[in-house]
Amino acid sequence: MRHLITTKDFSNEEILALFKEAKDFLDEKPRTYLKGKSVTTIFFENSTRTQSSFETAATRLGAKVLKLDVSKSSSSKGETLFDTAANLDAMSPNAIVVRHKHSGVPHILANYTHCPIVNGGDGKHAHPTQALLDLFTIMEHFNYDIKGKKIAIVGDIKNSRVAASNLELLPRFGIDITLVAPPHFMPNYPLKKTNKIKEVIDEVDIIMSLRTQTERHNVPTYASLKDYANDFCINKELIKDKNIIILHPGPVHRNIDISDEIMADKRSKVLTQVKNGVAIRMAVLKKLILES
């Protein structure tokens, strides 16, 4: 039984094969690979992009989708997570996509189910399909010639599961990472670090801006997000006419993470990431379900 809990679950060769298939899926045409199969989504945290992306991916593959409304489920009445998993498993889904505010929940659920578990994001731990679609977006833009490309990951890195997954995945394909964050958002990773984005802006090919994870802060770290934006917002003054691309996992805090002007700039790949995300998740679901 294969699961996707972290990006480590797939080898580089498997990831490249996924990308080859995802490229075909960009045509957005329906398929019948998963006709007669079912995919259950259970999101214990709010989600728009990721949940709808997985559900669109499953539907385009011909699968039926069961969306569990956690606010109306028995888990809101005191049912344990394990009982919820066992009950879902008893309905014989072919895959379960789960998001939870606590790290490790998808891994635990994998021990209580008989179908693939796909991690749709767990706490600060991991968001593997986001990292895969980020890498796919980079590869597509640079025609798969990415070894030695330089990326600045900017923002609330310490609290970001997106960053955690990308920090594992991107170096495997030769991408050079610099972390850019204020000290209280900087994780203890053995990578290049700076508190000033202007120090690296002339060196990088890619900027990955991250949302400030205010819901995961125990105490306020800035008097206002505008104070944060003064130092870390990606705007025209910063990037000028440089030949770079801008990524963001969403949702974007406009004029905090990225300015309105740059969001509308052709160098912004935020909506491309959304499109690519459906194709990547199609490839992931097809692989896990049909190989199980």
C-alpha positions as CSV (number, residue, x, y, z in Angstrom):
1,M,0.0,0.0,0.0
2,R,1.5,3.3,-1.1
3,H,0.7,6.6,0.6
4,L,1.8,10.2,0.0
5,I,2.6,11.6,3.4
6,T,5.8,13.5,2.5
7,T,7.7,14.2,-0.6
8,K,10.2,11.5,0.5
9,D,7.5,8.9,-0.4
10,F,8.3,9.3,-4.1
11,S,11.7,8.8,-5.7
12,N,13.1,11.3,-8.2
13,E,12.4,8.9,-11.0
14,E,8.7,8.5,-9.9
15,I,8.4,12.3,-9.6
16,L,9.6,12.8,-13.2
17,A,7.2,10.2,-14.4
18,L,4.4,12.0,-12.5
19,F,5.4,15.2,-14.2
20,K,5.3,13.6,-17.7
21,E,1.8,12.4,-17.0
22,A,0.7,15.8,-15.5
23,K,1.9,17.5,-18.6
24,D,-0.6,15.5,-20.6
25,F,-3.3,16.3,-18.1
26,L,-2.9,20.0,-18.6
27,D,-5.3,19.7,-21.5
28,E,-8.1,19.6,-18.9
29,K,-9.9,16.8,-20.8
30,P,-11.8,14.2,-18.8
31,R,-10.4,10.7,-18.4
32,T,-11.8,7.4,-17.3
33,Y,-8.8,6.0,-15.5
34,L,-10.6,6.0,-12.2
35,K,-14.1,5.1,-13.4
36,G,-15.8,3.1,-10.7
37,K,-13.4,4.3,-8.1
38,S,-14.1,6.8,-5.2
39,V,-12.0,9.4,-3.5
40,T,-13.0,10.8,0.0
41,T,-11.8,14.2,1.1
42,I,-11.7,15.1,4.8
43,F,-10.4,18.5,5.7
44,F,-10.2,19.4,9.3
45,E,-8.8,22.8,8.4
46,N,-10.4,25.3,6.0
47,S,-9.3,25.0,2.5
48,T,-10.4,26.4,-0.9
49,R,-7.6,25.7,-3.3
50,T,-6.3,22.4,-2.1
51,Q,-9.7,20.7,-1.5
52,S,-11.3,21.9,-4.7
53,S,-8.1,21.0,-6.6
54,F,-8.2,17.4,-5.4
55,E,-11.9,17.1,-6.0
56,T,-11.5,18.5,-9.5
57,A,-8.6,16.1,-10.2
58,A,-10.6,13.1,-9.0
59,T,-13.6,14.1,-11.1
60,R,-11.5,14.6,-14.2
61,L,-10.2,11.1,-13.8
62,G,-13.7,9.7,-13.6
63,A,-13.8,9.0,-9.9
64,K,-16.7,9.7,-7.6
65,V,-15.9,12.2,-4.8
66,L,-17.3,12.0,-1.2
67,K,-16.6,15.3,0.5
68,L,-16.9,14.9,4.3
69,D,-18.2,18.1,6.0
70,V,-16.2,18.0,9.3
71,S,-18.5,20.6,10.9
72,K,-21.4,18.2,10.4
73,S,-19.6,14.9,10.9
74,S,-19.5,12.8,14.1
75,S,-16.0,14.2,14.8
76,S,-17.7,17.4,15.9
77,K,-19.8,15.3,18.3
78,G,-16.7,13.8,20.0
79,E,-15.9,10.9,17.8
80,T,-12.2,10.1,17.8
81,L,-10.1,10.6,14.8
82,F,-9.4,6.9,14.6
83,D,-13.1,6.0,14.7
84,T,-13.7,8.5,11.9
85,A,-11.0,6.9,9.9
86,A,-12.3,3.4,10.6
87,N,-15.8,4.4,9.6
88,L,-14.6,6.0,6.4
89,D,-12.5,3.0,5.6
90,A,-15.5,0.7,6.1
91,M,-17.1,2.5,3.1
92,S,-14.2,1.2,1.0
93,P,-12.9,4.4,-0.7
94,N,-10.1,4.0,-3.1
95,A,-8.2,6.9,-1.6
96,I,-8.6,9.4,1.3
97,V,-7.3,12.9,1.1
98,V,-6.9,14.5,4.6
99,R,-5.8,17.8,6.0
100,H,-5.4,18.4,9.7
101,K,-4.0,21.2,11.9
102,H,-1.9,18.6,13.8
103,S,1.3,17.3,12.3
104,G,1.4,13.5,11.9
105,V,-2.3,12.9,11.5
106,P,-2.1,11.5,7.9
107,H,0.7,9.2,8.9
108,I,-1.4,7.9,11.8
109,L,-4.5,7.4,9.7
110,A,-2.5,5.3,7.2
111,N,-2.3,2.7,10.0
112,Y,-6.1,2.5,10.3
113,T,-7.2,2.4,6.6
114,H,-6.9,0.0,3.7
115,C,-6.5,2.5,1.0
116,P,-3.9,5.2,0.1
117,I,-3.8,8.3,2.2
118,V,-2.8,11.5,0.6
119,N,-1.6,14.3,2.8
120,G,-3.4,17.6,2.0
121,G,-1.4,19.4,4.6
122,D,-0.7,18.6,8.3
123,G,0.2,21.3,10.8
124,K,3.6,22.7,10.1
125,H,4.9,19.3,8.9
126,A,4.3,18.8,5.2
127,H,2.2,19.6,2.1
128,P,3.7,17.2,-0.5
129,T,1.4,17.9,-3.5
130,Q,2.0,21.6,-3.1
131,A,5.8,21.1,-3.3
132,L,5.3,18.8,-6.3
133,L,3.3,21.4,-8.2
134,D,5.8,24.1,-7.3
135,L,8.6,22.0,-8.7
136,F,6.5,21.1,-11.7
137,T,5.8,24.9,-12.3
138,I,9.5,25.7,-12.1
139,M,10.5,22.8,-14.4
140,E,7.9,23.7,-17.0
141,H,9.0,27.4,-17.0
142,F,12.7,26.5,-17.4
143,N,12.1,23.6,-19.9
144,Y,13.4,21.2,-17.3
145,D,16.8,22.8,-17.2
146,I,16.8,23.7,-13.5
147,K,20.0,22.4,-12.0
148,G,21.8,25.3,-10.4
149,K,18.7,27.6,-10.5
150,K,18.5,29.8,-7.4
151,I,15.3,30.3,-5.4
152,A,14.6,32.7,-2.5
153,I,11.9,31.3,-0.2
154,V,10.5,34.4,1.6
155,G,8.4,34.9,4.6
156,D,7.0,32.8,7.5
157,I,9.2,29.8,6.7
158,K,9.2,28.4,10.3
159,N,5.5,27.9,10.4
160,S,5.0,26.8,6.7
161,R,4.3,23.2,5.8
162,V,4.7,24.3,2.1
163,A,8.3,25.5,2.9
164,A,9.0,22.3,4.8
165,S,8.1,20.1,1.8
166,N,10.0,22.3,-0.6
167,L,13.1,22.4,1.5
168,E,13.2,18.6,1.2
169,L,12.2,18.3,-2.5
170,L,13.9,21.2,-4.4
171,P,17.5,20.4,-3.5
172,R,17.0,16.8,-4.8
173,F,16.7,18.3,-8.3
174,G,19.6,20.7,-8.0
175,I,17.8,23.9,-7.0
176,D,19.9,26.2,-4.7
177,I,17.8,27.7,-1.8
178,T,18.2,30.9,0.2
179,L,15.9,31.5,3.1
180,V,14.7,35.0,3.6
181,A,12.8,35.9,6.7
182,P,12.9,37.9,9.9
183,P,14.6,36.1,12.8
184,H,11.4,34.8,14.4
185,F,10.2,33.3,11.1
186,M,13.5,31.6,10.3
187,P,13.8,27.8,10.9
188,N,16.9,26.0,12.0
189,Y,17.9,24.6,8.5
190,P,21.5,24.3,7.3
191,L,20.9,26.6,4.3
192,K,21.9,30.1,3.3
193,K,19.9,32.6,5.3
194,T,19.3,36.4,5.3
195,N,16.9,38.8,6.8
196,K,17.1,41.2,3.9
197,I,15.7,40.2,0.5
198,K,17.6,43.0,-1.3
199,E,20.8,41.1,-0.5
200,V,19.8,38.2,-2.8
201,I,17.4,39.7,-5.3
202,D,20.1,40.1,-8.0
203,E,21.2,36.5,-7.7
204,V,17.9,34.5,-7.8
205,D,15.9,33.1,-10.6
206,I,12.8,32.3,-8.6
207,I,11.0,33.9,-5.6
208,M,8.6,31.8,-3.5
209,S,6.6,34.1,-1.3
210,L,4.8,32.5,1.7
211,R,1.7,33.7,3.6
212,T,2.3,34.8,7.1
213,Q,0.8,32.0,9.2
214,T,-0.9,34.2,11.8
215,E,-3.2,31.3,12.9
216,R,-0.1,29.4,14.0
217,H,1.5,32.2,16.0
218,N,1.1,31.9,19.7
219,V,1.7,35.7,20.1
220,P,1.6,38.5,17.6
221,T,5.1,38.9,16.0
222,Y,4.4,42.2,14.2
223,A,2.5,45.3,15.4
224,S,0.9,45.1,12.0
225,L,1.3,43.1,8.8
226,K,2.1,46.4,7.1
227,D,5.3,46.5,9.1
228,Y,6.1,43.1,7.8
229,A,5.3,44.2,4.2
230,N,7.7,47.0,4.4
231,D,10.6,44.5,4.5
232,F,9.3,41.4,2.7
233,C,6.5,42.3,0.2
234,I,7.4,41.4,-3.4
235,N,6.8,44.6,-5.3
236,K,7.8,46.4,-8.5
237,E,10.4,48.5,-6.6
238,L,12.1,45.3,-5.5
239,I,12.1,43.2,-8.6
240,K,12.1,46.0,-11.2
241,D,12.5,44.3,-14.7
242,K,14.5,41.3,-13.5
243,N,14.1,38.0,-15.3
244,I,12.6,36.0,-12.5
245,I,9.3,34.2,-11.7
246,I,7.2,34.6,-8.6
247,L,5.5,31.7,-6.8
248,H,3.0,31.6,-3.9
249,P,1.0,28.7,-2.5
250,G,-2.0,30.9,-1.8
251,P,-4.0,32.4,-0.4
252,V,-2.0,35.6,-1.1
253,H,-2.2,38.5,1.3
254,R,-2.2,41.2,-1.3
255,N,0.2,44.0,-0.7
256,I,1.6,42.1,2.3
257,D,3.1,39.0,0.5
258,I,2.9,40.3,-3.1
259,S,1.8,43.7,-4.4
260,D,-1.3,44.0,-6.7
261,E,1.0,45.2,-9.5
262,I,3.2,42.1,-9.3
263,M,0.2,39.7,-9.0
264,A,-0.9,41.1,-12.4
265,D,2.6,40.8,-13.8
266,K,3.4,38.1,-16.3
267,R,6.2,36.9,-14.1
268,S,3.7,35.9,-11.4
269,K,2.9,32.2,-11.8
270,V,0.3,32.0,-9.0
271,L,-2.6,31.1,-11.3
272,T,-0.3,28.8,-13.3
273,Q,0.4,26.9,-10.0
274,V,-3.4,26.5,-9.5
275,K,-3.8,25.0,-13.0
276,N,-0.7,22.8,-12.5
277,G,-2.0,21.7,-9.1
278,V,-5.0,19.9,-10.6
279,A,-2.8,18.1,-13.2
280,I,-0.3,17.0,-10.5
281,R,-3.0,15.8,-8.2
282,M,-4.5,13.8,-11.1
283,A,-1.2,12.1,-11.6
284,V,-0.8,11.4,-7.9
285,L,-4.3,9.9,-7.5
286,K,-4.0,7.8,-10.6
287,K,-0.6,6.4,-9.4
288,L,-1.6,5.6,-5.9
289,I,-5.1,4.2,-6.7
290,L,-4.1,2.1,-9.7
291,E,-0.8,0.8,-8.3
292,S,-2.4,-0.2,-4.9
